[in-house]
Amino acid sequence: DQDHVGALMQYGMSLYYQTRIRAAISCFKRVIRKNPKFVLARLWIGICMQYLDLTEEAIPCYQQALRDDPTFVSGYINLGVAYKQKGEYENALICYRKALTY
């Protein structure tokens, strides 16, 4: 079943790069239903949300990914970018510094 999750991730990323963002989100959500701790799927949902200019919805995706894997550097970086977009520069800086510790 892990092979299936990998295939779904690849498919979701290909949808993203085709700018079929909502379809990509659906695909990544299927990954999470199969494996709730799959942090890359949560990361990509956040990336998709930011692409759609839904930064508020992206932040919980990154936060959950970091709860599932506190060493997930990409989670800190993307969360920092989201905070920066919201003008929360202190929170962004905290995220960037945490990313540098791993």
C-alpha positions in Angstrom: 0.0 0.0 0.0 3.0 2.3 0.5 3.7 2.0 -3.2 0.1 3.2 -3.8 0.8 6.3 -1.5 4.0 7.1 -3.5 2.1 6.9 -6.8 -0.6 9.2 -5.4 2.0 11.7 -4.3 3.6 11.7 -7.7 0.2 12.1 -9.3 -0.7 14.9 -7.0 2.5 16.7 -7.7 2.0 16.3 -11.5 -1.5 17.8 -11.1 0.0 20.7 -9.2 2.6 21.4 -11.9 -0.3 21.3 -14.4 -1.9 24.0 -12.2 -4.8 21.7 -11.5 -4.5 22.7 -7.9 -7.9 21.6 -6.5 -7.4 18.1 -8.1 -3.9 18.0 -6.5 -5.4 18.8 -3.1 -7.9 16.0 -3.5 -5.1 13.6 -4.4 -3.0 14.6 -1.4 -6.0 14.3 0.9 -6.4 10.7 -0.3 -2.8 10.1 0.7 -3.5 11.4 4.2 -6.6 9.2 4.5 -4.3 6.2 3.7 -1.4 7.4 5.9 -2.4 10.2 8.3 1.3 10.8 9.3 2.5 11.4 5.8 4.0 14.8 6.3 4.8 15.4 2.6 1.1 15.2 1.7 0.3 17.8 4.4 3.2 20.0 3.1 1.8 19.8 -0.5 -1.7 20.6 0.6 -0.3 23.7 2.3 1.7 24.6 -0.8 -1.5 24.3 -2.9 -3.5 26.4 -0.4 -0.8 29.1 -0.7 -1.0 28.9 -4.5 -4.7 29.6 -4.2 -3.9 32.5 -2.0 -5.4 30.7 1.0 -2.6 31.3 3.4 -4.8 30.9 6.5 -5.7 27.4 5.4 -2.1 26.5 4.6 -0.8 27.3 8.1 -2.6 24.4 9.9 -1.3 22.0 7.2 2.3 22.9 8.0 1.7 22.9 11.7 0.2 19.4 11.6 3.1 18.2 9.5 5.5 19.6 12.1 3.5 18.0 15.0 3.9 14.7 13.1 7.6 15.3 12.4 9.3 18.1 14.4 12.5 17.7 12.3 10.7 18.3 9.0 12.8 21.3 7.7 10.5 22.0 4.7 7.6 22.3 7.1 9.4 25.1 9.0 10.4 26.9 5.8 7.0 26.8 4.3 5.3 27.8 7.5 7.8 30.7 7.7 6.8 31.8 4.2 3.1 31.7 5.1 3.7 33.8 8.3 5.7 36.2 6.2 2.9 36.5 3.7 0.6 37.4 6.6 3.0 40.0 7.9 3.8 37.9 11.0 7.5 38.5 10.7 8.5 37.4 14.2 6.7 34.0 13.7 8.4 33.7 10.3 11.8 34.3 11.8 11.2 31.7 14.5 10.3 29.1 11.8 13.4 29.9 9.7 15.6 29.6 12.8 14.1 26.2 13.7 14.7 25.1 10.1 18.4 25.9 10.5 18.7 23.7 13.6 18.0 20.5 11.6 
